[in-house]
Amino acid sequence: MKKTYIAILIMTCLGLGMNSCEDRLDIAKHGNMGSQETFYSTDEEAEQALASLYISFRSNYFNWFFLKNLLSDDVWCGGGSRGDNAEMEKLNEYTFGTDHSIVQSLYSGLYSIIYKANLIIDQVEPSTTSMQRCIAEARFFRAWAHFELVTLWGTAPVVDHLLSTSEYRPSNSTSEDLWTAIETDLTTAIDAGVLPSKSDVNDQETGIRITKETAEAYLGKAYLFQAKYTEAAQVLEKVIQSGKYALYTGDYDQLLHAVNNNCCESMLEAQLRNDSEQAWAQMTMLYLMQGWRTDKLLYSGQASTEIATGTYGFLNPRKSLYDAFVAEEGADGYRLNSTLRTYDQMQQYGISIQPGAYLYGNEGYFMWKTRPLKADCIMDAPYFQALQYNDMRVMRYAEVLLMAAEAYLQAGNQAKALEYINMIRTRAKLASLTSVTLQDVKNEKQLELCLESVRYQDLVRWGDAQQVLGEQGQQIPSLTASGVQWNYKNDTYGYQERNKLLPIPLKEIELNPNITQNEGWQ
């Protein structure tokens, strides 16, 4: 189904204060550019502001995605060689400090989302249903950004209104204040009664926007992260019982590709458009960076007809992830072989390492569910493969079911937990469990949602991060035609006690005397 998109108006205001040239600049005005105080007065203007907010959400996806996945144990950083992207290596190996550029960019990017949300919430008068809906969607995005801030930084300031000049240097907030702000925004947005619901599971059009059920899913996630298990189960159950979402039952290895943009399983996606006229306007390095390392590989047969080349080879799956799949599913597991492939399987498909070449940060495994397909390209550009239109996935229904399973289990309802985890296992072609433990839920989340920006925050909240990530970065592999070599190592590495929270970026500390650094960071 062809998407419809919120109209976008880019407004630029230029103030000219040159009194001596005033007579030369007496140019007739055509139309009113407006101001912050007067612009947000119509449905159309509110929609334009909301479109800008959606674009900001999409624009910050790259840093959001790479930071969280590099910090997890799903992948090696990879790239062309050691130092190809030193900032990403530092995240993956836990050698980063307070001045890390991606940490800084995501932190400021989340506040840019909050600022644009505050413009709508504070400036738009809720005099029409359309304006009320815009405000509710803005509340969702403000809550979404605050959720990332509290789960990653813990003590970042709450910004729940447009700041006056005297408020430009806010102090730290407590995690309790951040969670209160998140709950308030989400419940207010839901209770407003203006967020749309999909007509059925296949309603792709409505699913482009924030729906009531998406807001409920994130409220359930917020409760879960606070160990409010009964509340989490109750609100996640509303999403499930709505009947508006379902697990995708087609080819699993196509789930994260353009053919399934806004499918029945999509809860939240940053939208991209298959429009050759706008291809470069929505260019993203996201898929270019993830795709296999083209200049080190040879392509033949089926691979040469299906795979988009011109990609850079970051984010290669770890053997530990492969082993976790095999332990649960066996080497021929349906979900395993729809998620990642061994080098032997790649060779059978038509891909091999060039003579004398090596794949840095690769342990002999390749991510398959996010493989770079020509079918995903607006234009196939092997010289710079950055013109894909597969949406940027943020949450899908499988996560809702697994969160509900965890919440019900922790709240003492084994039957419900078993029902929802077995829905995931059935789709993965696995036998149903007869009882469920928290470790079962953890295992399913690792396998089902690998490389989907979920695992790192789960490991931290479960208290498992030190054990799982403590040795990460000690040695770095490279794959050659003759096997895996371990040629790189660090003297300092791995998740430590201070990593429970990311550092407040050094730039913020230097500019804001009222904010203090998180514990353990200098």
C-alpha positions as CSV (number, residue, x, y, z in Angstrom):
1,M,0.0,0.0,0.0
2,K,1.3,3.4,-0.9
3,K,2.1,5.5,2.1
4,T,0.7,8.9,2.7
5,Y,3.0,11.4,4.4
6,I,2.6,14.3,6.6
7,A,3.2,17.5,4.7
8,I,6.5,19.1,5.5
9,L,7.2,22.9,5.5
10,I,10.7,24.1,6.0
11,M,10.5,27.6,7.4
12,T,13.5,29.9,7.5
13,C,13.4,33.3,9.1
14,L,16.1,35.8,8.5
15,G,16.4,38.9,10.7
16,L,18.2,41.9,9.2
17,G,19.2,44.6,11.7
18,M,21.2,46.9,9.4
19,N,19.7,50.4,10.0
20,S,22.2,52.1,7.7
21,C,21.0,50.0,4.7
22,E,17.3,50.2,5.6
23,D,16.3,52.1,2.5
24,R,17.9,49.5,0.2
25,L,16.2,46.6,2.0
26,D,12.6,48.0,1.7
27,I,11.4,44.8,0.0
28,A,7.7,44.0,-0.2
29,K,6.7,40.9,1.8
30,H,4.8,38.1,0.2
31,G,3.1,36.0,2.8
32,N,3.6,35.9,6.6
33,M,6.5,33.9,7.9
34,G,5.0,34.0,11.3
35,S,6.7,33.5,14.7
36,Q,6.8,31.0,17.4
37,E,4.0,32.8,19.2
38,T,1.7,32.9,16.2
39,F,2.7,30.0,13.9
40,Y,0.9,27.0,15.7
41,S,-2.6,28.3,15.2
42,T,-4.1,26.1,12.6
43,D,-4.5,22.3,12.0
44,E,-2.1,22.6,9.0
45,E,0.6,24.4,11.0
46,A,0.3,21.9,13.9
47,E,0.7,19.0,11.3
48,Q,3.8,20.8,9.9
49,A,5.3,21.0,13.3
50,L,4.5,17.4,14.0
51,A,6.1,16.4,10.6
52,S,9.3,18.1,11.8
53,L,9.2,16.1,15.0
54,Y,8.8,12.8,13.1
55,I,11.8,13.8,10.9
56,S,13.9,14.6,14.0
57,F,13.0,11.1,15.4
58,R,14.1,9.5,12.2
59,S,17.3,11.6,12.0
60,N,18.5,10.4,15.4
61,Y,17.9,6.8,14.6
62,F,21.4,6.1,13.4
63,N,23.2,7.1,16.6
64,W,20.4,5.5,18.7
65,F,20.7,2.2,16.8
66,F,24.5,2.0,16.7
67,L,25.2,3.0,20.3
68,K,22.8,0.5,21.8
69,N,23.8,-2.4,19.5
70,L,27.5,-1.8,19.8
71,L,27.2,-1.8,23.6
72,S,25.5,-5.2,23.5
73,D,27.0,-8.7,23.1
74,D,25.2,-9.3,19.8
75,V,27.9,-8.1,17.5
76,W,31.6,-7.1,16.8
77,C,32.1,-3.6,15.6
78,G,33.9,-4.7,12.3
79,G,34.6,-2.4,9.4
80,G,37.5,-2.4,6.9
81,S,40.3,-2.7,9.4
82,R,41.3,-1.7,12.9
83,G,40.5,2.0,13.5
84,D,38.1,2.2,10.5
85,N,35.6,3.7,13.0
86,A,37.5,4.2,16.3
87,E,34.5,5.8,18.0
88,M,32.4,2.7,17.3
89,E,35.2,0.4,18.4
90,K,35.4,2.3,21.7
91,L,31.7,1.6,22.4
92,N,31.9,-2.0,21.4
93,E,35.0,-2.6,23.6
94,Y,34.0,-0.3,26.5
95,T,37.0,2.0,26.1
96,F,35.0,5.2,25.6
97,G,35.2,8.3,27.9
98,T,33.1,11.3,28.6
99,D,34.0,13.0,25.3
100,H,32.7,10.2,23.0
101,S,31.1,11.7,19.9
102,I,28.2,9.2,19.5
103,V,27.3,9.4,23.2
104,Q,27.2,13.2,22.9
105,S,25.3,13.2,19.6
106,L,22.6,10.9,20.9
107,Y,22.2,12.8,24.1
108,S,21.8,16.1,22.4
109,G,19.6,14.5,19.7
110,L,17.2,13.2,22.3
111,Y,16.8,16.7,23.6
112,S,16.2,18.0,20.1
113,I,13.3,15.6,19.9
114,I,12.0,16.8,23.3
115,Y,12.4,20.5,22.2
116,K,10.3,19.9,19.1
117,A,7.7,18.0,21.1
118,N,7.6,20.9,23.6
119,L,7.0,23.4,20.8
120,I,3.8,21.5,19.9
121,I,2.7,20.8,23.5
122,D,3.2,24.3,24.7
123,Q,2.3,26.3,21.6
124,V,-0.6,24.4,20.0
125,E,-4.0,25.2,21.4
126,P,-6.1,22.0,21.6
127,S,-9.1,23.6,19.9
128,T,-9.6,20.9,17.3
129,T,-9.4,17.2,17.2
130,S,-6.5,17.4,14.8
131,M,-4.6,19.7,17.2
132,Q,-5.3,17.5,20.1
133,R,-4.0,14.5,18.3
134,C,-0.8,16.3,17.4
135,I,-0.3,17.2,21.0
136,A,-0.8,13.6,22.0
137,E,1.7,12.3,19.5
138,A,4.2,14.9,20.7
139,R,3.7,13.7,24.3
140,F,4.5,10.2,23.1
141,F,7.8,11.3,21.5
142,R,8.7,13.3,24.5
143,A,8.1,10.2,26.7
144,W,10.1,8.1,24.2
145,A,13.1,10.4,24.4
146,H,12.9,10.6,28.2
147,F,12.8,6.8,28.3
148,E,16.1,6.6,26.4
149,L,17.6,9.2,28.7
150,V,16.6,7.6,31.9
151,T,17.6,4.0,30.9
152,L,20.9,5.1,29.4
153,W,22.0,8.1,31.5
154,G,19.8,7.8,34.6
155,T,20.2,11.4,35.9
156,A,19.6,13.5,32.7
157,P,17.4,16.5,33.3
158,V,13.6,16.3,32.7
159,V,12.6,19.0,30.2
160,D,8.8,19.0,30.2
161,H,8.2,22.5,28.8
162,L,9.9,25.2,26.7
163,L,12.6,26.6,28.8
164,S,13.0,30.3,29.6
165,T,16.4,31.9,29.4
166,S,16.8,31.5,33.2
167,E,16.3,27.7,32.8
168,Y,18.8,27.0,30.1
169,R,21.2,25.3,32.5
170,P,19.1,22.7,34.3
171,S,20.5,20.4,37.0
172,N,20.3,16.7,37.1
173,S,17.0,15.0,37.6
174,T,16.4,11.8,39.6
175,S,15.4,8.7,37.8
176,E,12.1,8.8,39.8
177,D,11.4,12.2,38.3
178,L,12.2,11.0,34.8
179,W,9.9,7.9,35.2
180,T,7.1,10.1,36.5
181,A,7.4,12.4,33.5
182,I,7.4,9.4,31.1
183,E,4.3,7.9,32.8
184,T,2.5,11.2,32.8
185,D,3.1,11.9,29.1
186,L,2.1,8.4,28.0
187,T,-1.0,8.2,30.2
188,T,-2.1,11.7,29.2
189,A,-1.6,10.9,25.5
190,I,-3.6,7.6,25.8
191,D,-6.4,9.1,27.9
192,A,-6.9,12.0,25.5
193,G,-8.8,9.7,23.3
194,V,-7.4,11.1,20.1
195,L,-4.6,8.7,19.1
196,P,-5.8,6.5,16.3
197,S,-6.1,2.7,16.3
198,K,-5.5,0.6,13.3
199,S,-8.7,-0.8,11.7
200,D,-7.2,-4.3,11.7
201,V,-3.8,-6.0,11.7
202,N,-3.1,-5.2,8.1
203,D,-3.9,-1.5,8.3
204,Q,-0.5,-0.1,7.1
205,E,-1.8,3.4,6.6
206,T,-2.8,4.2,10.2
207,G,0.3,2.4,11.5
208,I,2.5,5.1,10.1
209,R,1.4,7.3,13.0
210,I,1.6,6.8,16.7
211,T,-1.4,4.7,17.6
212,K,-3.0,4.3,21.0
213,E,-1.7,0.8,21.2
214,T,1.9,1.9,20.5
215,A,1.6,4.4,23.4
216,E,0.3,1.6,25.6
217,A,3.1,-0.7,24.6
218,Y,5.7,1.9,25.7
219,L,3.8,2.6,28.9
220,G,4.0,-1.2,29.6
221,K,7.7,-1.1,28.8
222,A,8.2,1.8,31.2
223,Y,6.4,-0.1,34.0
224,L,8.5,-3.2,33.3
225,F,11.7,-1.3,33.6
226,Q,10.6,-0.1,37.0
227,A,9.6,-3.6,38.1
228,K,6.0,-2.6,38.2
229,Y,5.1,-6.0,36.9
230,T,1.3,-6.0,37.6
231,E,0.8,-2.6,35.9
232,A,3.0,-3.7,33.0
233,A,1.1,-6.8,32.5
234,Q,-2.3,-5.0,32.6
235,V,-1.4,-2.4,30.0
236,L,0.5,-4.8,27.7
237,E,-2.6,-7.0,27.8
238,K,-4.6,-4.2,26.4
239,V,-2.3,-4.1,23.3
240,I,-2.6,-7.8,22.9
241,Q,-6.3,-8.0,23.3
242,S,-6.9,-5.0,20.9
243,G,-6.3,-7.4,18.0
244,K,-4.7,-4.7,16.0
245,Y,-1.3,-6.4,15.8
246,A,0.0,-9.9,15.1
247,L,3.1,-11.9,14.6
248,Y,4.1,-11.9,10.9
249,T,3.8,-15.4,9.6
250,G,5.5,-15.1,6.2
251,D,9.2,-15.7,5.5
252,Y,10.9,-14.7,8.7
253,D,14.1,-13.6,7.0
254,Q,12.1,-10.9,5.1
255,L,10.6,-9.4,8.3
256,L,13.0,-6.5,8.5
257,H,13.0,-5.6,4.8
258,A,11.1,-3.1,2.8
259,V,8.5,-5.6,1.6
260,N,7.3,-5.7,5.2
261,N,7.3,-2.0,6.0
262,N,4.4,-1.3,8.4
263,C,3.3,-4.9,8.4
264,C,1.1,-6.5,11.0
265,E,4.0,-6.8,13.5
266,S,5.1,-3.2,13.3
267,M,4.5,-1.2,16.5
268,L,6.9,1.7,15.7
269,E,9.1,2.4,12.7
270,A,10.8,5.5,11.4
271,Q,9.4,5.9,7.9
272,L,11.3,5.9,4.6
273,R,9.8,6.2,1.2
274,N,10.3,4.5,-2.1
275,D,10.5,7.7,-4.1
276,S,13.5,8.2,-6.5
277,E,12.9,11.9,-6.6
278,Q,13.5,12.1,-2.8
279,A,16.1,9.3,-2.6
280,W,19.0,11.6,-1.6
281,A,16.8,13.7,0.7
282,Q,16.3,10.7,2.9
283,M,19.7,9.1,2.4
284,T,20.8,7.1,5.4
285,M,24.2,5.5,6.3
286,L,22.3,2.9,8.4
287,Y,22.1,0.1,6.0
288,L,25.4,1.0,4.2
289,M,27.2,0.5,7.5
290,Q,25.5,-2.7,8.5
291,G,25.9,-4.5,5.1
292,W,28.7,-7.0,4.6
293,R,32.2,-5.7,3.7
294,T,31.9,-5.6,-0.1
295,D,35.5,-4.7,-1.0
296,K,36.8,-7.9,0.8
297,L,34.3,-10.3,-0.8
298,L,33.6,-12.1,-4.1
299,Y,29.9,-12.4,-5.2
300,S,28.6,-15.1,-7.5
301,G,25.5,-17.0,-8.4
302,Q,22.4,-16.2,-6.4
303,A,24.2,-13.8,-4.2
304,S,25.2,-11.6,-7.1
305,T,21.6,-11.2,-8.2
306,E,20.1,-10.5,-4.8
307,I,22.6,-8.7,-2.6
308,A,23.3,-5.0,-2.8
309,T,27.0,-4.3,-2.8
310,G,28.9,-1.2,-1.8
311,T,28.5,-1.7,2.0
312,Y,31.0,-1.4,4.8
313,G,30.8,-4.4,7.1
314,F,30.1,-3.1,10.6
315,L,28.1,-5.1,13.1
316,N,29.1,-8.8,12.6
317,P,27.4,-11.3,14.8
318,R,29.4,-13.0,17.6
319,K,30.0,-16.7,17.9
320,S,28.3,-16.5,21.3
321,L,25.1,-15.4,19.6
322,Y,25.3,-18.3,17.1
323,D,26.0,-20.7,19.9
324,A,22.9,-19.4,21.8
325,F,20.8,-20.1,18.8
326,V,22.2,-23.6,18.3
327,A,21.6,-24.4,22.0
328,E,18.0,-23.6,21.6
329,E,17.2,-24.6,18.0
330,G,20.0,-26.7,16.7
331,A,22.2,-25.9,13.7
332,D,19.3,-26.2,11.3
333,G,16.9,-24.0,13.3
334,Y,14.4,-22.1,11.2
335,R,14.9,-18.8,13.1
336,L,18.6,-19.3,13.3
337,N,19.0,-19.7,9.6
338,S,16.7,-16.7,9.0
339,T,18.8,-14.6,11.3
340,L,22.5,-15.3,10.7
341,R,24.7,-17.5,8.6
342,T,28.1,-19.2,8.9
343,Y,30.9,-18.6,6.5
344,D,30.3,-22.1,5.1
345,Q,26.7,-21.2,4.3
346,M,27.8,-17.9,2.8
347,Q,30.1,-19.8,0.4
348,Q,27.3,-22.0,-0.6
349,Y,25.2,-18.9,-1.3
350,G,27.9,-17.5,-3.5
351,I,30.0,-15.3,-1.3
352,S,33.7,-15.8,-0.4
353,I,36.6,-13.8,0.9
354,Q,38.9,-12.4,-1.7
355,P,42.4,-14.1,-1.9
356,G,44.7,-12.5,0.7
357,A,41.9,-10.4,2.3
358,Y,40.5,-10.6,5.8
359,L,37.3,-9.4,7.5
360,Y,38.2,-7.4,10.6
361,G,35.8,-7.8,13.6
362,N,34.4,-11.0,12.1
363,E,34.3,-14.4,13.9
364,G,33.0,-16.3,10.9
365,Y,29.3,-15.3,11.0
366,F,27.1,-12.9,9.0
367,M,23.9,-11.2,9.9
368,W,21.2,-12.5,7.6
369,K,18.0,-10.9,8.7
370,T,19.4,-7.5,7.9
371,R,21.3,-8.5,4.8
372,P,21.5,-5.7,2.1
373,L,19.0,-6.6,-0.6
374,K,18.7,-5.0,-4.0
375,A,15.0,-5.2,-3.5
376,D,15.3,-2.7,-0.6
377,C,17.0,-0.1,-2.7
378,I,15.2,3.0,-4.1
379,M,18.2,3.0,-6.5
380,D,20.9,0.4,-6.4
381,A,24.0,2.5,-5.9
382,P,27.0,0.1,-5.3
383,Y,29.4,3.1,-5.2
384,F,27.6,4.3,-2.1
385,Q,24.7,2.1,-0.9
386,A,22.7,4.6,1.1
387,L,19.4,4.8,-0.7
388,Q,17.3,2.1,0.9
389,Y,13.7,2.4,1.8
390,N,13.2,-0.3,4.4
391,D,11.8,1.4,7.5
392,M,14.0,1.8,10.6
393,R,12.4,-0.6,13.1
394,V,12.1,0.6,16.7
395,M,9.5,-1.8,18.2
396,R,7.6,-4.8,16.9
397,Y,4.8,-6.9,18.3
398,A,7.2,-9.7,19.3
399,E,8.7,-7.5,21.9
400,V,5.3,-6.7,23.3
401,L,4.6,-10.4,23.7
402,L,8.0,-11.1,25.4
403,M,7.6,-8.1,27.7
404,A,4.1,-9.3,28.6
405,A,5.5,-12.8,29.3
406,E,8.1,-11.4,31.6
407,A,5.7,-9.1,33.4
408,Y,3.2,-11.9,33.9
409,L,5.9,-14.3,35.1
410,Q,7.2,-11.8,37.6
411,A,3.6,-11.0,38.8
412,G,3.0,-14.7,39.4
413,N,0.8,-15.6,36.4
414,Q,2.7,-18.5,34.9
415,A,-0.1,-19.5,32.5
416,K,-0.1,-16.1,30.7
417,A,3.6,-16.0,30.6
418,L,3.7,-19.4,29.0
419,E,1.0,-18.5,26.5
420,Y,2.9,-15.5,25.2
421,I,6.4,-17.0,25.1
422,N,5.0,-20.0,23.2
423,M,3.5,-17.7,20.6
424,I,7.1,-16.6,19.8
425,R,8.4,-20.1,19.9
426,T,5.6,-21.4,17.6
427,R,6.5,-18.8,15.0
428,A,10.1,-19.8,15.3
429,K,9.1,-23.5,14.7
430,L,10.1,-24.6,18.1
431,A,8.3,-26.9,20.6
432,S,6.2,-25.2,23.1
433,L,7.5,-24.9,26.7
434,T,5.5,-26.6,29.5
435,S,6.8,-24.2,32.1
436,V,8.6,-20.9,31.9
437,T,11.4,-19.2,33.9
438,L,12.9,-15.8,33.7
439,Q,15.9,-17.3,32.0
440,D,13.6,-18.7,29.3
441,V,12.3,-15.2,28.7
442,K,15.9,-13.8,28.6
443,N,16.9,-16.5,26.0
444,E,13.9,-15.8,23.8
445,K,14.5,-12.0,23.8
446,Q,18.2,-12.5,22.9
447,L,17.3,-14.7,19.9
448,E,14.2,-13.0,18.7
449,L,15.3,-9.4,19.0
450,C,19.1,-9.6,18.3
451,L,20.4,-6.5,16.7
452,E,17.1,-4.7,17.4
453,S,18.4,-2.2,20.0
454,V,16.8,-4.0,22.9
455,R,19.4,-6.2,24.6
456,Y,21.8,-3.8,26.1
457,Q,19.2,-2.0,28.3
458,D,17.8,-5.4,29.2
459,L,21.2,-6.7,30.4
460,V,21.6,-3.6,32.6
461,R,18.2,-3.7,34.2
462,W,18.4,-7.5,34.8
463,G,21.8,-7.0,36.5
464,D,23.5,-9.3,34.0
465,A,25.6,-6.8,32.2
466,Q,28.8,-7.2,34.3
467,Q,28.8,-11.0,33.8
468,V,27.9,-10.9,30.1
469,L,29.9,-7.9,28.9
470,G,32.8,-7.7,31.4
471,E,35.3,-9.3,29.0
472,Q,34.0,-7.6,25.9
473,G,36.9,-6.0,23.9
474,Q,39.7,-8.1,25.4
475,Q,40.5,-9.5,22.0
476,I,39.2,-8.8,18.5
477,P,38.9,-11.4,15.7
478,S,39.5,-11.3,12.0
479,L,38.2,-13.8,9.5
480,T,40.5,-15.1,6.7
481,A,39.9,-17.7,4.1
482,S,41.9,-20.1,6.3
483,G,40.1,-19.3,9.6
484,V,39.7,-16.9,12.5
485,Q,42.7,-15.0,13.8
486,W,42.9,-12.9,17.0
487,N,45.4,-10.2,16.2
488,Y,44.1,-7.3,18.3
489,K,43.7,-6.9,22.0
490,N,43.2,-4.1,24.6
491,D,44.8,-3.6,28.0
492,T,41.6,-2.1,29.4
493,Y,38.2,-3.2,28.2
494,G,34.7,-4.4,29.1
495,Y,31.7,-3.3,31.1
496,Q,32.6,-2.0,34.5
497,E,30.5,-0.8,37.5
498,R,30.4,2.8,36.1
499,N,28.8,1.6,32.9
500,K,25.5,1.1,34.6
501,L,25.0,4.6,33.3
502,L,26.5,6.4,30.4
503,P,28.5,9.5,31.1
504,I,26.9,12.9,30.9
505,P,28.8,14.2,27.8
506,L,31.8,16.4,28.6
507,K,30.4,19.2,26.5
508,E,27.3,19.4,28.7
509,I,29.4,19.4,31.9
510,E,31.6,22.2,30.5
511,L,28.7,24.4,29.5
512,N,26.4,23.7,32.4
513,P,27.8,24.3,35.9
514,N,24.5,23.0,37.4
515,I,24.9,19.5,36.1
516,T,27.0,16.8,37.8
517,Q,28.7,13.8,36.2
518,N,27.4,10.3,36.7
519,E,29.3,8.2,39.3
520,G,32.6,6.7,38.2
521,W,33.1,9.0,35.2
522,Q,35.7,11.8,35.3
